[in-house]
Amino acid sequence: MKATKDMFVADVLNMDRGTIPIFFRHGLHCLGCSMSHGETLEEACAVHNLDLAQLLDDLNVYLTEASAEAETGS
């Protein structure tokens, strides 16, 4: 699955907890707060003045690699 700007932060976390360090690197540290369930990636980046395109790129690179590893069993 691919992360998109319209996805809620919590939905991305539920897809793969391995995304947590990516959020941290980008300055999103309050992943357990209630806003994560009602705030899209786009909204979170706007509120925290973060680069949405870079966050999406980093998340999707990770998710693609994790999916490939799961398929090959490595």
PDB file with one MODEL, atoms N, CA, C and O in Angstrom:
MODEL        1
ATOM      1  N   MET A   1       0.835  -1.178   0.000  1.00  0.00           N
ATOM      2  CA  MET A   1       0.000   0.000   0.000  1.00  0.00           C
ATOM      3  C   MET A   1       0.880   1.241   0.000  1.00  0.00           C
ATOM      4  O   MET A   1       2.011   1.218   0.486  1.00  0.00           O
ATOM      5  N   LYS A   2       0.357   2.299  -0.539  1.00  0.00           N
ATOM      6  CA  LYS A   2       1.091   3.553  -0.686  1.00  0.00           C
ATOM      7  C   LYS A   2       0.485   4.615   0.231  1.00  0.00           C
ATOM      8  O   LYS A   2      -0.736   4.716   0.351  1.00  0.00           O
ATOM      9  N   ALA A   3       1.338   5.399   0.872  1.00  0.00           N
ATOM     10  CA  ALA A   3       0.876   6.521   1.688  1.00  0.00           C
ATOM     11  C   ALA A   3       0.540   7.693   0.766  1.00  0.00           C
ATOM     12  O   ALA A   3       1.275   7.993  -0.175  1.00  0.00           O
ATOM     13  N   THR A   4      -0.583   8.345   1.055  1.00  0.00           N
ATOM     14  CA  THR A   4      -0.999   9.510   0.279  1.00  0.00           C
ATOM     15  C   THR A   4      -1.270  10.676   1.221  1.00  0.00           C
ATOM     16  O   THR A   4      -1.441  10.486   2.425  1.00  0.00           O
ATOM     17  N   LYS A   5      -1.308  11.866   0.672  1.00  0.00           N
ATOM     18  CA  LYS A   5      -1.499  13.070   1.485  1.00  0.00           C
ATOM     19  C   LYS A   5      -2.834  13.085   2.214  1.00  0.00           C
ATOM     20  O   LYS A   5      -2.976  13.762   3.232  1.00  0.00           O
ATOM     21  N   ASP A   6      -3.815  12.346   1.705  1.00  0.00           N
ATOM     22  CA  ASP A   6      -5.151  12.337   2.292  1.00  0.00           C
ATOM     23  C   ASP A   6      -5.330  11.291   3.387  1.00  0.00           C
ATOM     24  O   ASP A   6      -6.396  11.218   3.998  1.00  0.00           O
ATOM     25  N   MET A   7      -4.317  10.493   3.642  1.00  0.00           N
ATOM     26  CA  MET A   7      -4.407   9.462   4.684  1.00  0.00           C
ATOM     27  C   MET A   7      -4.200  10.094   6.055  1.00  0.00           C
ATOM     28  O   MET A   7      -3.424  11.036   6.214  1.00  0.00           O
ATOM     29  N   PHE A   8      -4.914   9.551   7.042  1.00  0.00           N
ATOM     30  CA  PHE A   8      -4.695   9.991   8.416  1.00  0.00           C
ATOM     31  C   PHE A   8      -3.365   9.442   8.914  1.00  0.00           C
ATOM     32  O   PHE A   8      -2.949   8.348   8.531  1.00  0.00           O
ATOM     33  N   VAL A   9      -2.709  10.207   9.764  1.00  0.00           N
ATOM     34  CA  VAL A   9      -1.434   9.784  10.342  1.00  0.00           C
ATOM     35  C   VAL A   9      -1.594   8.409  10.986  1.00  0.00           C
ATOM     36  O   VAL A   9      -0.757   7.530  10.781  1.00  0.00           O
ATOM     37  N   ALA A  10      -2.656   8.216  11.758  1.00  0.00           N
ATOM     38  CA  ALA A  10      -2.878   6.942  12.447  1.00  0.00           C
ATOM     39  C   ALA A  10      -3.032   5.785  11.466  1.00  0.00           C
ATOM     40  O   ALA A  10      -2.617   4.666  11.767  1.00  0.00           O
ATOM     41  N   ASP A  11      -3.617   6.031  10.308  1.00  0.00           N
ATOM     42  CA  ASP A  11      -3.790   4.962   9.321  1.00  0.00           C
ATOM     43  C   ASP A  11      -2.446   4.493   8.775  1.00  0.00           C
ATOM     44  O   ASP A  11      -2.248   3.301   8.538  1.00  0.00           O
ATOM     45  N   VAL A  12      -1.527   5.428   8.579  1.00  0.00           N
ATOM     46  CA  VAL A  12      -0.187   5.050   8.110  1.00  0.00           C
ATOM     47  C   VAL A  12       0.516   4.245   9.195  1.00  0.00           C
ATOM     48  O   VAL A  12       1.160   3.237   8.903  1.00  0.00           O
ATOM     49  N   LEU A  13       0.399   4.680  10.438  1.00  0.00           N
ATOM     50  CA  LEU A  13       1.008   3.945  11.550  1.00  0.00           C
ATOM     51  C   LEU A  13       0.432   2.540  11.658  1.00  0.00           C
ATOM     52  O   LEU A  13       1.159   1.589  11.942  1.00  0.00           O
ATOM     53  N   ASN A  14      -0.854   2.410  11.435  1.00  0.00           N
ATOM     54  CA  ASN A  14      -1.492   1.091  11.508  1.00  0.00           C
ATOM     55  C   ASN A  14      -1.082   0.191  10.351  1.00  0.00           C
ATOM     56  O   ASN A  14      -1.090  -1.033  10.486  1.00  0.00           O
ATOM     57  N   MET A  15      -0.722   0.784   9.213  1.00  0.00           N
ATOM     58  CA  MET A  15      -0.249  -0.016   8.073  1.00  0.00           C
ATOM     59  C   MET A  15       1.059  -0.704   8.430  1.00  0.00           C
ATOM     60  O   MET A  15       1.264  -1.878   8.121  1.00  0.00           O
ATOM     61  N   ASP A  16       1.950   0.052   9.094  1.00  0.00           N
ATOM     62  CA  ASP A  16       3.271  -0.498   9.422  1.00  0.00           C
ATOM     63  C   ASP A  16       3.904   0.373  10.497  1.00  0.00           C
ATOM     64  O   ASP A  16       4.205   1.544  10.265  1.00  0.00           O
ATOM     65  N   ARG A  17       4.101  -0.207  11.669  1.00  0.00           N
ATOM     66  CA  ARG A  17       4.703   0.530  12.790  1.00  0.00           C
ATOM     67  C   ARG A  17       6.152   0.929  12.497  1.00  0.00           C
ATOM     68  O   ARG A  17       6.714   1.780  13.186  1.00  0.00           O
ATOM     69  N   GLY A  18       6.746   0.324  11.492  1.00  0.00           N
ATOM     70  CA  GLY A  18       8.096   0.687  11.101  1.00  0.00           C
ATOM     71  C   GLY A  18       8.197   2.101  10.556  1.00  0.00           C
ATOM     72  O   GLY A  18       9.298   2.611  10.346  1.00  0.00           O
ATOM     73  N   THR A  19       7.050   2.741  10.325  1.00  0.00           N
ATOM     74  CA  THR A  19       7.056   4.122   9.841  1.00  0.00           C
ATOM     75  C   THR A  19       7.326   5.126  10.962  1.00  0.00           C
ATOM     76  O   THR A  19       7.589   6.298  10.690  1.00  0.00           O
ATOM     77  N   ILE A  20       7.264   4.682  12.211  1.00  0.00           N
ATOM     78  CA  ILE A  20       7.445   5.597  13.347  1.00  0.00           C
ATOM     79  C   ILE A  20       8.749   6.389  13.254  1.00  0.00           C
ATOM     80  O   ILE A  20       8.717   7.612  13.388  1.00  0.00           O
ATOM     81  N   PRO A  21       9.901   5.737  13.029  1.00  0.00           N
ATOM     82  CA  PRO A  21      11.140   6.524  12.940  1.00  0.00           C
ATOM     83  C   PRO A  21      11.128   7.560  11.816  1.00  0.00           C
ATOM     84  O   PRO A  21      11.786   8.595  11.920  1.00  0.00           O
ATOM     85  N   ILE A  22      10.390   7.290  10.752  1.00  0.00           N
ATOM     86  CA  ILE A  22      10.301   8.252   9.646  1.00  0.00           C
ATOM     87  C   ILE A  22       9.547   9.495  10.108  1.00  0.00           C
ATOM     88  O   ILE A  22       9.969  10.621   9.845  1.00  0.00           O
ATOM     89  N   PHE A  23       8.432   9.282  10.797  1.00  0.00           N
ATOM     90  CA  PHE A  23       7.695  10.426  11.337  1.00  0.00           C
ATOM     91  C   PHE A  23       8.577  11.223  12.298  1.00  0.00           C
ATOM     92  O   PHE A  23       8.597  12.453  12.248  1.00  0.00           O
ATOM     93  N   PHE A  24       9.303  10.526  13.169  1.00  0.00           N
ATOM     94  CA  PHE A  24      10.188  11.204  14.122  1.00  0.00           C
ATOM     95  C   PHE A  24      11.245  12.033  13.400  1.00  0.00           C
ATOM     96  O   PHE A  24      11.496  13.181  13.768  1.00  0.00           O
ATOM     97  N   ARG A  25      11.865  11.453  12.370  1.00  0.00           N
ATOM     98  CA  ARG A  25      12.901  12.177  11.616  1.00  0.00           C
ATOM     99  C   ARG A  25      12.362  13.453  10.985  1.00  0.00           C
ATOM    100  O   ARG A  25      13.088  14.433  10.818  1.00  0.00           O
ATOM    101  N   HIS A  26      11.091  13.428  10.642  1.00  0.00           N
ATOM    102  CA  HIS A  26      10.480  14.596  10.002  1.00  0.00           C
ATOM    103  C   HIS A  26       9.899  15.587  11.010  1.00  0.00           C
ATOM    104  O   HIS A  26       9.354  16.619  10.618  1.00  0.00           O
ATOM    105  N   GLY A  27      10.010  15.284  12.294  1.00  0.00           N
ATOM    106  CA  GLY A  27       9.542  16.219  13.314  1.00  0.00           C
ATOM    107  C   GLY A  27       8.132  15.984  13.802  1.00  0.00           C
ATOM    108  O   GLY A  27       7.576  16.831  14.501  1.00  0.00           O
ATOM    109  N   LEU A  28       7.538  14.856  13.453  1.00  0.00           N
ATOM    110  CA  LEU A  28       6.205  14.510  13.953  1.00  0.00           C
ATOM    111  C   LEU A  28       6.388  13.527  15.110  1.00  0.00           C
ATOM    112  O   LEU A  28       6.580  12.329  14.905  1.00  0.00           O
ATOM    113  N   HIS A  29       6.322  14.065  16.328  1.00  0.00           N
ATOM    114  CA  HIS A  29       6.623  13.262  17.508  1.00  0.00           C
ATOM    115  C   HIS A  29       5.385  12.848  18.293  1.00  0.00           C
ATOM    116  O   HIS A  29       5.462  11.926  19.106  1.00  0.00           O
ATOM    117  N   CYS A  30       4.270  13.487  18.080  1.00  0.00           N
ATOM    118  CA  CYS A  30       3.066  13.213  18.872  1.00  0.00           C
ATOM    119  C   CYS A  30       2.162  12.234  18.118  1.00  0.00           C
ATOM    120  O   CYS A  30       1.027  12.560  17.772  1.00  0.00           O
ATOM    121  N   LEU A  31       2.676  11.051  17.876  1.00  0.00           N
ATOM    122  CA  LEU A  31       1.951  10.082  17.051  1.00  0.00           C
ATOM    123  C   LEU A  31       0.785   9.433  17.780  1.00  0.00           C
ATOM    124  O   LEU A  31      -0.135   8.923  17.140  1.00  0.00           O
ATOM    125  N   GLY A  32       0.810   9.444  19.091  1.00  0.00           N
ATOM    126  CA  GLY A  32      -0.264   8.818  19.855  1.00  0.00           C
ATOM    127  C   GLY A  32      -1.366   9.778  20.256  1.00  0.00           C
ATOM    128  O   GLY A  32      -2.339   9.370  20.890  1.00  0.00           O
ATOM    129  N   CYS A  33      -1.234  11.039  19.901  1.00  0.00           N
ATOM    130  CA  CYS A  33      -2.249  12.010  20.314  1.00  0.00           C
ATOM    131  C   CYS A  33      -3.532  11.822  19.500  1.00  0.00           C
ATOM    132  O   CYS A  33      -3.539  11.182  18.449  1.00  0.00           O
ATOM    133  N   SER A  34      -4.593  12.388  20.013  1.00  0.00           N
ATOM    134  CA  SER A  34      -5.894  12.215  19.358  1.00  0.00           C
ATOM    135  C   SER A  34      -5.922  12.814  17.954  1.00  0.00           C
ATOM    136  O   SER A  34      -6.704  12.367  17.115  1.00  0.00           O
ATOM    137  N   MET A  35      -5.097  13.804  17.686  1.00  0.00           N
ATOM    138  CA  MET A  35      -5.082  14.425  16.360  1.00  0.00           C
ATOM    139  C   MET A  35      -4.614  13.459  15.274  1.00  0.00           C
ATOM    140  O   MET A  35      -4.977  13.619  14.109  1.00  0.00           O
ATOM    141  N   SER A  36      -3.821  12.469  15.639  1.00  0.00           N
ATOM    142  CA  SER A  36      -3.311  11.543  14.623  1.00  0.00           C
ATOM    143  C   SER A  36      -4.434  10.751  13.964  1.00  0.00           C
ATOM    144  O   SER A  36      -4.271  10.231  12.860  1.00  0.00           O
ATOM    145  N   HIS A  37      -5.578  10.662  14.648  1.00  0.00           N
ATOM    146  CA  HIS A  37      -6.713   9.919  14.095  1.00  0.00           C
ATOM    147  C   HIS A  37      -7.605  10.784  13.208  1.00  0.00           C
ATOM    148  O   HIS A  37      -8.443  10.262  12.473  1.00  0.00           O
ATOM    149  N   GLY A  38      -7.429  12.094  13.272  1.00  0.00           N
ATOM    150  CA  GLY A  38      -8.279  12.974  12.482  1.00  0.00           C
ATOM    151  C   GLY A  38      -7.515  13.980  11.656  1.00  0.00           C
ATOM    152  O   GLY A  38      -8.099  14.902  11.087  1.00  0.00           O
ATOM    153  N   GLU A  39      -6.196  13.804  11.589  1.00  0.00           N
ATOM    154  CA  GLU A  39      -5.357  14.738  10.847  1.00  0.00           C
ATOM    155  C   GLU A  39      -4.665  13.992   9.712  1.00  0.00           C
ATOM    156  O   GLU A  39      -3.996  12.983   9.935  1.00  0.00           O
ATOM    157  N   THR A  40      -4.832  14.497   8.504  1.00  0.00           N
ATOM    158  CA  THR A  40      -4.185  13.859   7.358  1.00  0.00           C
ATOM    159  C   THR A  40      -2.697  14.196   7.355  1.00  0.00           C
ATOM    160  O   THR A  40      -2.245  15.094   8.065  1.00  0.00           O
ATOM    161  N   LEU A  41      -1.958  13.467   6.553  1.00  0.00           N
ATOM    162  CA  LEU A  41      -0.535  13.769   6.410  1.00  0.00           C
ATOM    163  C   LEU A  41      -0.353  15.201   5.916  1.00  0.00           C
ATOM    164  O   LEU A  41       0.532  15.919   6.381  1.00  0.00           O
ATOM    165  N   GLU A  42      -1.190  15.605   4.979  1.00  0.00           N
ATOM    166  CA  GLU A  42      -1.099  16.966   4.445  1.00  0.00           C
ATOM    167  C   GLU A  42      -1.345  17.999   5.541  1.00  0.00           C
ATOM    168  O   GLU A  42      -0.613  18.984   5.642  1.00  0.00           O
ATOM    169  N   GLU A  43      -2.362  17.782   6.352  1.00  0.00           N
ATOM    170  CA  GLU A  43      -2.668  18.716   7.437  1.00  0.00           C
ATOM    171  C   GLU A  43      -1.554  18.742   8.482  1.00  0.00           C
ATOM    172  O   GLU A  43      -1.174  19.810   8.961  1.00  0.00           O
ATOM    173  N   ALA A  44      -1.033  17.573   8.832  1.00  0.00           N
ATOM    174  CA  ALA A  44       0.045  17.497   9.824  1.00  0.00           C
ATOM    175  C   ALA A  44       1.273  18.257   9.341  1.00  0.00           C
ATOM    176  O   ALA A  44       1.914  18.969  10.113  1.00  0.00           O
ATOM    177  N   CYS A  45       1.593  18.103   8.072  1.00  0.00           N
ATOM    178  CA  CYS A  45       2.755  18.812   7.522  1.00  0.00           C
ATOM    179  C   CYS A  45       2.518  20.317   7.501  1.00  0.00           C
ATOM    180  O   CYS A  45       3.436  21.092   7.766  1.00  0.00           O
ATOM    181  N   ALA A  46       1.304  20.734   7.191  1.00  0.00           N
ATOM    182  CA  ALA A  46       0.992  22.165   7.170  1.00  0.00           C
ATOM    183  C   ALA A  46       1.096  22.763   8.572  1.00  0.00           C
ATOM    184  O   ALA A  46       1.664  23.841   8.745  1.00  0.00           O
ATOM    185  N   VAL A  47       0.555  22.074   9.565  1.00  0.00           N
ATOM    186  CA  VAL A  47       0.570  22.561  10.945  1.00  0.00           C
ATOM    187  C   VAL A  47       1.996  22.657  11.481  1.00  0.00           C
ATOM    188  O   VAL A  47       2.334  23.592  12.206  1.00  0.00           O
ATOM    189  N   HIS A  48       2.826  21.685  11.118  1.00  0.00           N
ATOM    190  CA  HIS A  48       4.192  21.624  11.651  1.00  0.00           C
ATOM    191  C   HIS A  48       5.234  22.198  10.683  1.00  0.00           C
ATOM    192  O   HIS A  48       6.437  22.086  10.916  1.00  0.00           O
ATOM    193  N   ASN A  49       4.756  22.813   9.595  1.00  0.00           N
ATOM    194  CA  ASN A  49       5.636  23.428   8.591  1.00  0.00           C
ATOM    195  C   ASN A  49       6.685  22.436   8.073  1.00  0.00           C
ATOM    196  O   ASN A  49       7.882  22.724   8.058  1.00  0.00           O
ATOM    197  N   LEU A  50       6.206  21.268   7.652  1.00  0.00           N
ATOM    198  CA  LEU A  50       7.081  20.207   7.155  1.00  0.00           C
ATOM    199  C   LEU A  50       6.886  20.012   5.659  1.00  0.00           C
ATOM    200  O   LEU A  50       5.870  20.422   5.097  1.00  0.00           O
ATOM    201  N   ASP A  51       7.852  19.394   5.029  1.00  0.00           N
ATOM    202  CA  ASP A  51       7.832  19.126   3.594  1.00  0.00           C
ATOM    203  C   ASP A  51       7.017  17.856   3.325  1.00  0.00           C
ATOM    204  O   ASP A  51       7.498  16.743   3.538  1.00  0.00           O
ATOM    205  N   LEU A  52       5.793  18.034   2.862  1.00  0.00           N
ATOM    206  CA  LEU A  52       4.895  16.911   2.598  1.00  0.00           C
ATOM    207  C   LEU A  52       5.469  15.962   1.562  1.00  0.00           C
ATOM    208  O   LEU A  52       5.426  14.745   1.744  1.00  0.00           O
ATOM    209  N   ALA A  53       6.002  16.501   0.482  1.00  0.00           N
ATOM    210  CA  ALA A  53       6.528  15.650  -0.593  1.00  0.00           C
ATOM    211  C   ALA A  53       7.653  14.757  -0.085  1.00  0.00           C
ATOM    212  O   ALA A  53       7.720  13.581  -0.443  1.00  0.00           O
ATOM    213  N   GLN A  54       8.528  15.301   0.737  1.00  0.00           N
ATOM    214  CA  GLN A  54       9.646  14.510   1.260  1.00  0.00           C
ATOM    215  C   GLN A  54       9.155  13.445   2.234  1.00  0.00           C
ATOM    216  O   GLN A  54       9.647  12.317   2.217  1.00  0.00           O
ATOM    217  N   LEU A  55       8.186  13.795   3.086  1.00  0.00           N
ATOM    218  CA  LEU A  55       7.620  12.813   4.015  1.00  0.00           C
ATOM    219  C   LEU A  55       6.987  11.666   3.243  1.00  0.00           C
ATOM    220  O   LEU A  55       7.231  10.499   3.551  1.00  0.00           O
ATOM    221  N   LEU A  56       6.176  11.991   2.241  1.00  0.00           N
ATOM    222  CA  LEU A  56       5.530  10.946   1.442  1.00  0.00           C
ATOM    223  C   LEU A  56       6.559  10.079   0.733  1.00  0.00           C
ATOM    224  O   LEU A  56       6.417   8.857   0.678  1.00  0.00           O
ATOM    225  N   ASP A  57       7.587  10.706   0.195  1.00  0.00           N
ATOM    226  CA  ASP A  57       8.631   9.944  -0.486  1.00  0.00           C
ATOM    227  C   ASP A  57       9.304   8.974   0.482  1.00  0.00           C
ATOM    228  O   ASP A  57       9.468   7.796   0.165  1.00  0.00           O
ATOM    229  N   ASP A  58       9.691   9.458   1.647  1.00  0.00           N
ATOM    230  CA  ASP A  58      10.362   8.601   2.625  1.00  0.00           C
ATOM    231  C   ASP A  58       9.452   7.470   3.104  1.00  0.00           C
ATOM    232  O   ASP A  58       9.890   6.326   3.227  1.00  0.00           O
ATOM    233  N   LEU A  59       8.190   7.791   3.370  1.00  0.00           N
ATOM    234  CA  LEU A  59       7.244   6.756   3.800  1.00  0.00           C
ATOM    235  C   LEU A  59       7.065   5.703   2.715  1.00  0.00           C
ATOM    236  O   LEU A  59       7.075   4.506   3.003  1.00  0.00           O
ATOM    237  N   ASN A  60       6.903   6.137   1.477  1.00  0.00           N
ATOM    238  CA  ASN A  60       6.636   5.188   0.397  1.00  0.00           C
ATOM    239  C   ASN A  60       7.850   4.358   0.016  1.00  0.00           C
ATOM    240  O   ASN A  60       7.704   3.204  -0.387  1.00  0.00           O
ATOM    241  N   VAL A  61       9.035   4.918   0.136  1.00  0.00           N
ATOM    242  CA  VAL A  61      10.244   4.109  -0.076  1.00  0.00           C
ATOM    243  C   VAL A  61      10.280   3.001   0.973  1.00  0.00           C
ATOM    244  O   VAL A  61      10.510   1.836   0.648  1.00  0.00           O
ATOM    245  N   TYR A  62      10.051   3.370   2.230  1.00  0.00           N
ATOM    246  CA  TYR A  62      10.051   2.370   3.299  1.00  0.00           C
ATOM    247  C   TYR A  62       8.961   1.319   3.068  1.00  0.00           C
ATOM    248  O   TYR A  62       9.233   0.121   3.143  1.00  0.00           O
ATOM    249  N   LEU A  63       7.740   1.757   2.789  1.00  0.00           N
ATOM    250  CA  LEU A  63       6.626   0.819   2.622  1.00  0.00           C
ATOM    251  C   LEU A  63       6.850  -0.125   1.445  1.00  0.00           C
ATOM    252  O   LEU A  63       6.498  -1.302   1.522  1.00  0.00           O
ATOM    253  N   THR A  64       7.426   0.372   0.368  1.00  0.00           N
ATOM    254  CA  THR A  64       7.732  -0.468  -0.789  1.00  0.00           C
ATOM    255  C   THR A  64       8.772  -1.516  -0.430  1.00  0.00           C
ATOM    256  O   THR A  64       8.628  -2.688  -0.775  1.00  0.00           O
ATOM    257  N   GLU A  65       9.823  -1.089   0.266  1.00  0.00           N
ATOM    258  CA  GLU A  65      10.877  -2.029   0.665  1.00  0.00           C
ATOM    259  C   GLU A  65      10.350  -3.060   1.658  1.00  0.00           C
ATOM    260  O   GLU A  65      10.682  -4.241   1.557  1.00  0.00           O
ATOM    261  N   ALA A  66       9.538  -2.629   2.610  1.00  0.00           N
ATOM    262  CA  ALA A  66       8.982  -3.547   3.602  1.00  0.00           C
ATOM    263  C   ALA A  66       8.059  -4.564   2.942  1.00  0.00           C
ATOM    264  O   ALA A  66       8.049  -5.735   3.320  1.00  0.00           O
ATOM    265  N   SER A  67       7.291  -4.120   1.963  1.00  0.00           N
ATOM    266  CA  SER A  67       6.391  -5.017   1.241  1.00  0.00           C
ATOM    267  C   SER A  67       7.176  -6.046   0.443  1.00  0.00           C
ATOM    268  O   SER A  67       6.818  -7.224   0.419  1.00  0.00           O
ATOM    269  N   ALA A  68       8.245  -5.605  -0.208  1.00  0.00           N
ATOM    270  CA  ALA A  68       9.080  -6.521  -0.993  1.00  0.00           C
ATOM    271  C   ALA A  68       9.741  -7.556  -0.091  1.00  0.00           C
ATOM    272  O   ALA A  68       9.831  -8.729  -0.453  1.00  0.00           O
ATOM    273  N   GLU A  69      10.203  -7.127   1.082  1.00  0.00           N
ATOM    274  CA  GLU A  69      10.820  -8.059   2.023  1.00  0.00           C
ATOM    275  C   GLU A  69       9.807  -9.075   2.529  1.00  0.00           C
ATOM    276  O   GLU A  69      10.135 -10.250   2.695  1.00  0.00           O
ATOM    277  N   ALA A  70       8.582  -8.630   2.773  1.00  0.00           N
ATOM    278  CA  ALA A  70       7.540  -9.537   3.253  1.00  0.00           C
ATOM    279  C   ALA A  70       7.201 -10.580   2.193  1.00  0.00           C
ATOM    280  O   ALA A  70       6.940 -11.740   2.514  1.00  0.00           O
ATOM    281  N   GLU A  71       7.205 -10.162   0.931  1.00  0.00           N
ATOM    282  CA  GLU A  71       6.884 -11.087  -0.157  1.00  0.00           C
ATOM    283  C   GLU A  71       7.974 -12.127  -0.368  1.00  0.00           C
ATOM    284  O   GLU A  71       7.688 -13.278  -0.698  1.00  0.00           O
ATOM    285  N   THR A  72       9.225 -11.719  -0.177  1.00  0.00           N
ATOM    286  CA  THR A  72      10.330 -12.657  -0.398  1.00  0.00           C
ATOM    287  C   THR A  72      10.688 -13.424   0.864  1.00  0.00           C
ATOM    288  O   THR A  72      11.446 -14.393   0.822  1.00  0.00           O
ATOM    289  N   GLY A  73      10.134 -12.980   1.992  1.00  0.00           N
ATOM    290  CA  GLY A  73      10.400 -13.676   3.242  1.00  0.00           C
ATOM    291  C   GLY A  73      11.743 -13.363   3.847  1.00  0.00           C
ATOM    292  O   GLY A  73      12.210 -14.098   4.716  1.00  0.00           O
ATOM    293  N   SER A  74      12.395 -12.267   3.404  1.00  0.00           N
ATOM    294  CA  SER A  74      13.704 -11.926   3.966  1.00  0.00           C
ATOM    295  C   SER A  74      13.574 -11.078   5.190  1.00  0.00           C
ATOM    296  O   SER A  74      14.580 -10.701   5.790  1.00  0.00           O
TER     297      SER A  74
ENDMDL
END
